[in-house]
Amino acid sequence: MLLTLIAALPFVGSIAAAFLPAGARNAAAWLAGVVAVACLALVALLYPGVQAGGVETFRFEWLPQFGLDLYFRMDGFAWLFALLVSLMGALVVLYARYYMSPEDPVPRFFAFLLAFMGAMLGVVLSGNLIQIVVFWELTSFTSFMLIAYWYHLPDARRAARMSVTVTVAGGLCLLMGVLMIGEIVGSYDLDDVLVAGDVLRAHPWYGALLILIALGVLTKSAQFPFHFWLPQAMTAPTPVSAYLHSATMVKAGVFLLARLWPALAGTNLWFWIIASAGAASLLVGAFSATFQRDTKGVLAYSTISHLGLITMLLGMNSELALVAAVFHMMNHATFKASLFMAAGIVQHETGTRDMKRLGGLARSMPITAAVATVAAAAMAGVPLLNGFLSKEMFFAEAIVVGRSLGMSITLPTIALLAGVFSVAYSLRFVHQVFFTEPSHDLPKPGHEPTRGMIVPGALLVVACLLVGVLPAVTVGPVLETAMMSILGPELPEYRLAIWHGFTLPLVMSFIALAGGITFYVLLLARGAVMSPTPILSRLNAARMFDVANVVVVRGAAKLSHLFFTRRLQSQLLAIVGIALVAGVAAFGSTGWSAGENPLTPIDPLFTLLWVVGAACAVGAAQQAKFHRLAALIMLGGAGLVTCLTFAWFSAPDLALTQIAVEVVTVVLLLLGLRWLPRRIAFDDPRRKTPRARGRRARDFLLAVAAGCGTAALAFAVLTRPQVSDLPGYFLRNSLEVAGGRNVVNVILVDFRSFDTLGEITVVAIVALIVYALLRRFRPAPESIDVPKAQRADPAPLTTAVDAPLPRGYMRLPAVLVRLIGPMAGLVSVYFLLRGHQAPGGGFVGGLVMASAVIVQYMVGGTMWVESRLRIHPQVWIALGMIGAGTAGIAAWFAGKPFLSALAADLHLPLIGDVHLSTVLLFDLGVYMLVIGAVVLMLVALAHQSLRSPRRVPVEPSRESAEETDEAEAVV
Amino acid sequence: MNHVDLPLWVTIPGTLLLVFGGLLVLIGSAGLVKLEHFYARMHPPTMGTTLGTGCVLITSMLVSSALEQRPVIHEILITVFVVMSAPVSAMLLMRAAVYREHRKRPEPTQPLDDIGGTIPPRD
């Protein structure tokens, strides 16, 4: 239980911090600090449980049928990391409180910092591989938000994008690798995976899954060749760099490598992939760090190098190397975080990070200088500091591990070379910033910072010193616990001590120290201290990433240009054509045949009705391009015939709904006509070209074929006997089971309510899309002007906002329509309420209400209506979705599946018996959503004419209108 | 359809009213086709929308009341709605026609007034 608390507390704190006002610096810092310290205390509390190979677990069954549990698991290694994360978190919060400027919205910063802390603790404590990946990606996301904290800086945005692209892409690879592991082992539980090492290593997929996991891990830990994002990420605030990009998040990669070490390590492939990536990063990072001008750049590259060292150790397939790696993870976190804090202090107090400008700060900032010097010495591997110990272990392993002659020369050489560089850059960092001639070129004169900023770094440096002098007493037991949890109770022989006797690793350490100092002195002598990195500065990985990014985006654009068109006509052609081909192909094997059912006798009246309807439909299609109004009228005619057909076959519900749909459709289309591009005249020469004729012929044939195909399909289905007794089932059960006499409505809101829920969601989405598209819509140039008819209108239809009634000929219609408004509302509610028993329902009711609103817009004008009646269609849509969803969820509380109907019969005084059901709530949701969706589209269309530039003649008289016409003709 | 026996006092007036209403609608539609110009054609359909609809609605009231064994008068509401909505469309159509006519004239001398009529020229 405590485990979950550790992982959950930071997230709770994060949400709380996010709701603090932007200026609440102290509150946010206190909150974050308390959360971090609480986590630290909880972690410390759990130590007895993990000692001597113990494991604390907490399992919450989430979806047991899929084997998905929330599983937290803390062993010694996880404990060590949890301690690191929460301890660093607490120190960084203290540091950030004083580092962040009062102008910055600090609550946002702490909110993401806490979220990161929670995610990182989640990675560390998860006992399930999938769960690890989820938290892993969360750390990438929070890192993105923190790097882009100062999002007004283009560099910060670019760096954030780069880091998130690299790490999330790596995370996806990791997910694939993890899925493969799960497939092989048959479980995602860490306990099962860790004991299945032999199975995994022998499996044919081993190579692929190792590469995928390596991709995830190496991107996260900024290892060569994916290291380029880390130096870019230095645009983040320094507390973030200290916490995420040196102490914890970048350690997630090596953490996972060590975690999976028992399961995956031990093969040659492992050695070649992991150790060579580590070695490359070690050298590239160390070499580049020697030549950076930016203080944080030095630290970033040295982080890459040290992580490379850890990765290389992990790749060596030796248990002792693993011990060294874990030890170095801790050491690196302590000295690097304090160095970052020192660099941040220098930047904070002097205003620059440029080492060319900085200098001689030891005099004005003696404490900072002392802290930074000790930390840098630890980084360089000076004896009596923690860095020395782990580095010596590294040298020892580099000598021992090589199996062939080539390896036993190469590995020590790499190690020694990296050691030389690391001494050089540590020395250079300290010397250039603190011990050269005092600089007079600083934006601000440097002075010692407030205590709150120096204390965290100083504490870390004390830790470096303690571990360096008394390793066996201070970290010995903790390290042993951690190693036991990875390697089991039998640990290899190792001794944490400063003095192992006069050995080869010791000699190497001193050679590195001497070599590093010599190298730096040589650089100084040649005046090349601030020159760009030799060789490597040409190979700018960040730039390559940008280029690759651009290439990919352009390629995608080209590809979509090839396969996609923005022309609606072509898209429709493709859709109809493919549907036709698919439909015909389905009949390919069996062929089409009519069913055996006897045909009903032909009713002449009904036939006549359909002839009229078909004529309307064909006419509408024919006129659509030339006389849109006529086409729309005929479309309405065809719709009316459909309504009558429904009524004819005794489907009053459908007829009612259809007629409401027709009304709304025609009106909305009518409003849209105004904004279409100018139509082509019937005798336009462009219509006469062979190409145009060919296109029309093709479209005509396709339309006829598709229409005939649909008709044939319908005929074949209708003439066959029913396969199942679905209608009978609905008729029998509608009243008894669902308690409604109107079967259509019962099907919609009860039997098939999940379908309805999906449909109304689609309706809502469509309405929102229409709104979104029209919001930025600019009509074609030729249709921007006020239409000719309106321009010449002596009495424009617009009604003054403050007038009670429109002027002139609209007055009488306005009175009548406004009178109808409330009545229509009443009718719509009536339809809604009685829907379950008699024709009606939420859908029809909503449409009726929406049409009532539409006519108000028509007679009063947009301005007039909206100055009196603020309809918020989005709110209606949202309430509709919430209502329908609540009705569905309510069933859960009764222990029934989603969307089951719950009913209650109440006896109320005065009103009498009332049958209450969640179905009504569901229908109410449909009702509100339909109103919202229709009105939203209406509003979007109506506002077009308000927004677009228009020239209304000032004097609404015939003459001025003619003048405008003439003026246009001249233009 | 189930076969239902209706009392004679419903059947006879109901039938007569239905036939009469149907005739009105038919005549109105014929007029819509036959008559010369738009203004004249505005009038015949109103026969159907007013009296014709009224006849059908009264029949509906009679038959429903007989079937339900209680007075059913919902149809009055329909009447109200029809009475309120039909004139609106008629008026708007008229207005559009007047307006188009006015625009077609080669030499418009008289501007339209607020309600679409023409203002006599001043002396």
Interface residues (C-beta under 8 A of the other chain):
Chain A: A789 A792 D793 P794 A795 R807 G808 Y809 L812 P813 L816 V817 L819 I820 M823 S957 R958
Chain B: F81 M84 S85 P87 V88 M91 L92 R95 Y99 R103 P108 P111 L112 D113 D114 I115 G116
